Amino acid sequence: MKITNCMCDNKDYGLETLLDLDGVIIDQGNGYWVKFEVSKTKVTKERSHGLRYSLTLHDKYGKRLMGYDNAHAVKLPKKYKYSGRIIEYDHYHRHSLDNGIPYEFKDPYQLIQDFFEKVDEVLKKQE
């Protein structure tokens, strides 16, 4: 599924859509569900897009299987030059024990699309 961002009448519908998802839980079948926590925040170096977000996939026991968020900083993997100096806030967790790997936030629509693509990928592996 490809989502495109509409900036009609100078409104960012991607941002409105993401903000409207705050507090929403969506059943994914077989006991799996996704949860959205999204709010506007002050624009900072860490959150240059002015959003605080947590998009997570859970199993029937409530255990988080995967998620995208910007709640804390993560370092780039050591394989990158100067990795010890670069800290990113936008990141995703590949599983419940993962500390997170950097995610390049482009816009709200892209975040939603990337999240659901990863949800589909994880659920397919669960089958």
C-alpha positions as CSV (number, residue, x, y, z in Angstrom):
1,M,0.0,0.0,0.0
2,K,1.4,3.4,-1.0
3,I,0.3,6.4,0.9
4,T,0.8,9.9,-0.6
5,N,0.9,13.1,1.4
6,C,-1.6,15.8,0.4
7,M,-0.8,19.4,1.2
8,C,-4.2,20.8,0.0
9,D,-5.1,24.3,1.1
10,N,-1.7,24.5,3.0
11,K,-2.9,21.7,5.3
12,D,-0.7,18.8,6.1
13,Y,-3.1,15.9,6.1
14,G,-0.3,13.5,7.0
15,L,0.3,15.4,10.2
16,E,-3.4,15.6,10.9
17,T,-3.8,11.8,10.2
18,L,-1.0,10.9,12.5
19,L,-2.2,13.2,15.3
20,D,-5.7,11.8,14.9
21,L,-4.3,8.3,15.5
22,D,-3.2,9.2,19.1
23,G,-4.7,6.7,21.5
24,V,-6.0,4.5,18.8
25,I,-5.6,0.7,19.1
26,I,-6.1,-1.4,15.9
27,D,-6.8,-5.1,16.0
28,Q,-4.5,-7.0,13.5
29,G,-6.1,-10.4,14.0
30,N,-4.9,-13.5,15.8
31,G,-4.5,-11.5,19.0
32,Y,-2.0,-9.0,17.6
33,W,-2.7,-5.2,17.8
34,V,-1.0,-1.9,17.1
35,K,-1.1,1.2,19.3
36,F,-0.5,4.8,18.5
37,E,0.7,7.5,20.9
38,V,1.3,10.8,19.1
39,S,1.5,14.4,20.3
40,K,2.9,17.7,19.2
41,T,5.8,19.0,21.1
42,K,8.2,21.9,21.0
43,V,10.6,21.8,18.1
44,T,14.0,20.9,19.4
45,K,17.3,19.5,18.0
46,E,16.2,16.1,19.0
47,R,12.6,16.4,17.6
48,S,13.1,18.8,14.7
49,H,9.6,17.8,13.3
50,G,7.9,18.8,16.6
51,L,6.3,15.4,17.2
52,R,6.6,12.9,20.0
53,Y,5.5,9.5,18.8
54,S,5.3,5.8,19.7
55,L,3.8,3.3,17.2
56,T,4.0,-0.2,18.5
57,L,2.9,-3.8,17.6
58,H,1.9,-6.1,20.4
59,D,1.0,-9.8,20.8
60,K,-2.0,-11.2,22.6
61,Y,-0.2,-10.9,25.9
62,G,0.6,-7.2,25.5
63,K,4.3,-7.8,24.8
64,R,5.7,-5.2,22.4
65,L,7.1,-7.0,19.3
66,M,8.2,-4.0,17.3
67,G,7.9,-0.2,17.4
68,Y,8.9,3.2,16.0
69,D,9.4,6.0,18.5
70,N,11.5,9.0,19.4
71,A,11.3,8.6,23.2
72,H,15.1,8.3,23.8
73,A,18.4,8.7,21.9
74,V,20.1,5.8,20.2
75,K,23.7,5.7,18.9
76,L,24.5,4.8,15.3
77,P,25.9,1.2,15.0
78,K,29.7,1.1,15.5
79,K,30.2,0.2,11.8
80,Y,29.6,3.9,10.9
81,K,32.5,6.4,11.1
82,Y,32.1,8.7,14.1
83,S,29.3,6.6,15.4
84,G,30.1,7.4,19.0
85,R,29.3,11.1,18.4
86,I,26.0,10.8,16.5
87,I,22.9,10.4,18.5
88,E,19.5,10.0,16.8
89,Y,16.1,10.2,18.5
90,D,13.9,8.8,15.7
91,H,14.4,5.1,15.7
92,Y,12.7,1.7,15.6
93,H,12.9,-1.4,17.7
94,R,13.1,-4.7,15.7
95,H,12.0,-6.7,18.8
96,S,11.3,-6.2,22.5
97,L,14.9,-6.5,23.5
98,D,16.3,-4.2,20.8
99,N,17.7,-0.9,22.0
100,G,16.7,0.7,18.7
101,I,18.3,1.6,15.4
102,P,18.1,5.0,13.8
103,Y,15.1,5.8,11.6
104,E,15.1,8.6,9.1
105,F,11.9,10.5,9.7
106,K,10.8,12.1,6.4
107,D,7.1,13.0,7.1
108,P,4.1,11.7,9.0
109,Y,2.7,9.8,6.0
110,Q,6.0,8.0,5.5
111,L,6.2,7.1,9.2
112,I,2.7,5.5,9.0
113,Q,3.6,3.7,5.8
114,D,6.9,2.4,7.1
115,F,5.3,1.3,10.3
116,F,2.5,-0.7,8.7
117,E,5.0,-2.3,6.2
118,K,7.1,-3.5,9.1
119,V,3.9,-4.7,11.0
120,D,3.0,-6.8,7.9
121,E,6.6,-8.2,7.8
122,V,6.6,-9.1,11.5
123,L,3.2,-10.7,11.4
124,K,4.1,-12.7,8.3
125,K,7.1,-14.2,10.2
126,Q,4.8,-15.0,13.2
127,E,2.6,-17.3,11.0
